[in-house]
Amino acid sequence: MICEQCGTDNPPGSLFCQKCGRQFEEEQTVPSSTYYPQSNKLFRCANNKVLGGVCSGLAIYSNMDVSLVRLLAILLFFASGTSLFIAYVIAWIIIPEAECITE
């Protein structure tokens, strides 16, 4: 699907342009495992992960930079010892994974 505003080629079923964020007017079927930044659901990102995708999912959910969230996670890991690692593993298990569309 090509955006009429910026000309970017977007994946089929996209609701928003990946480059400019313009909403597509056409009603399309969207896979339920695709996460859009305008949603308020928390997912682990399958296509932007280093370990489990928890930090990238939290970054998109909280509208923060992924690098900042990962840096904060590393700093908190050293400050808290193993408790943050245990929380990360639990989040990795219970938060569902989805393809994330990032800007």
Contacts in CASP RR format, 6 or more apart in sequence:
PFRMAT RR
TARGET T0000
AUTHOR 0000-0000-0000
METHOD contacts of the structure
MODEL  1
MICEQCGTDNPPGSLFCQKCGRQFEEEQTVPSSTYYPQSNKLFRCANNKV
LGGVCSGLAIYSNMDVSLVRLLAILLFFASGTSLFIAYVIAWIIIPEAEC
ITE
1 9 0 8 1.000
1 10 0 8 1.000
1 11 0 8 1.000
1 12 0 8 1.000
1 13 0 8 1.000
1 14 0 8 1.000
1 24 0 8 1.000
1 28 0 8 1.000
2 8 0 8 1.000
2 9 0 8 1.000
2 10 0 8 1.000
3 10 0 8 1.000
3 17 0 8 1.000
3 19 0 8 1.000
3 20 0 8 1.000
3 22 0 8 1.000
3 24 0 8 1.000
4 22 0 8 1.000
5 17 0 8 1.000
5 20 0 8 1.000
5 22 0 8 1.000
6 17 0 8 1.000
6 19 0 8 1.000
6 20 0 8 1.000
6 22 0 8 1.000
7 19 0 8 1.000
8 17 0 8 1.000
8 18 0 8 1.000
8 19 0 8 1.000
8 20 0 8 1.000
10 17 0 8 1.000
10 18 0 8 1.000
11 18 0 8 1.000
11 101 0 8 1.000
12 28 0 8 1.000
13 28 0 8 1.000
13 29 0 8 1.000
13 30 0 8 1.000
13 31 0 8 1.000
14 24 0 8 1.000
14 28 0 8 1.000
14 30 0 8 1.000
14 101 0 8 1.000
15 23 0 8 1.000
15 24 0 8 1.000
15 28 0 8 1.000
15 30 0 8 1.000
15 36 0 8 1.000
16 22 0 8 1.000
16 23 0 8 1.000
16 24 0 8 1.000
16 36 0 8 1.000
16 37 0 8 1.000
16 38 0 8 1.000
16 101 0 8 1.000
17 24 0 8 1.000
18 101 0 8 1.000
18 102 0 8 1.000
18 103 0 8 1.000
19 103 0 8 1.000
21 103 0 8 1.000
31 99 0 8 1.000
33 97 0 8 1.000
33 98 0 8 1.000
33 99 0 8 1.000
34 98 0 8 1.000
34 99 0 8 1.000
34 101 0 8 1.000
35 41 0 8 1.000
35 43 0 8 1.000
35 45 0 8 1.000
35 60 0 8 1.000
35 98 0 8 1.000
35 99 0 8 1.000
35 100 0 8 1.000
35 101 0 8 1.000
36 101 0 8 1.000
37 60 0 8 1.000
37 63 0 8 1.000
37 101 0 8 1.000
37 102 0 8 1.000
37 103 0 8 1.000
40 61 0 8 1.000
41 61 0 8 1.000
42 57 0 8 1.000
42 58 0 8 1.000
42 61 0 8 1.000
42 95 0 8 1.000
43 57 0 8 1.000
43 60 0 8 1.000
43 61 0 8 1.000
43 95 0 8 1.000
43 96 0 8 1.000
43 97 0 8 1.000
43 98 0 8 1.000
43 100 0 8 1.000
44 52 0 8 1.000
44 53 0 8 1.000
44 54 0 8 1.000
44 56 0 8 1.000
44 57 0 8 1.000
44 91 0 8 1.000
44 92 0 8 1.000
44 95 0 8 1.000
44 96 0 8 1.000
44 97 0 8 1.000
44 98 0 8 1.000
45 53 0 8 1.000
45 56 0 8 1.000
45 57 0 8 1.000
45 60 0 8 1.000
45 97 0 8 1.000
45 98 0 8 1.000
45 99 0 8 1.000
45 100 0 8 1.000
45 102 0 8 1.000
46 53 0 8 1.000
46 97 0 8 1.000
46 98 0 8 1.000
46 99 0 8 1.000
46 100 0 8 1.000
47 99 0 8 1.000
47 100 0 8 1.000
48 56 0 8 1.000
48 57 0 8 1.000
48 66 0 8 1.000
48 100 0 8 1.000
48 102 0 8 1.000
49 56 0 8 1.000
50 56 0 8 1.000
50 70 0 8 1.000
51 88 0 8 1.000
51 92 0 8 1.000
52 92 0 8 1.000
53 92 0 8 1.000
53 97 0 8 1.000
54 88 0 8 1.000
54 91 0 8 1.000
54 92 0 8 1.000
54 95 0 8 1.000
55 66 0 8 1.000
55 69 0 8 1.000
55 70 0 8 1.000
55 73 0 8 1.000
56 66 0 8 1.000
56 69 0 8 1.000
56 100 0 8 1.000
56 102 0 8 1.000
57 95 0 8 1.000
57 100 0 8 1.000
58 64 0 8 1.000
58 69 0 8 1.000
59 65 0 8 1.000
59 66 0 8 1.000
59 68 0 8 1.000
59 69 0 8 1.000
59 70 0 8 1.000
60 66 0 8 1.000
60 100 0 8 1.000
60 102 0 8 1.000
62 69 0 8 1.000
66 102 0 8 1.000
73 84 0 8 1.000
73 88 0 8 1.000
76 84 0 8 1.000
77 84 0 8 1.000
77 85 0 8 1.000
END
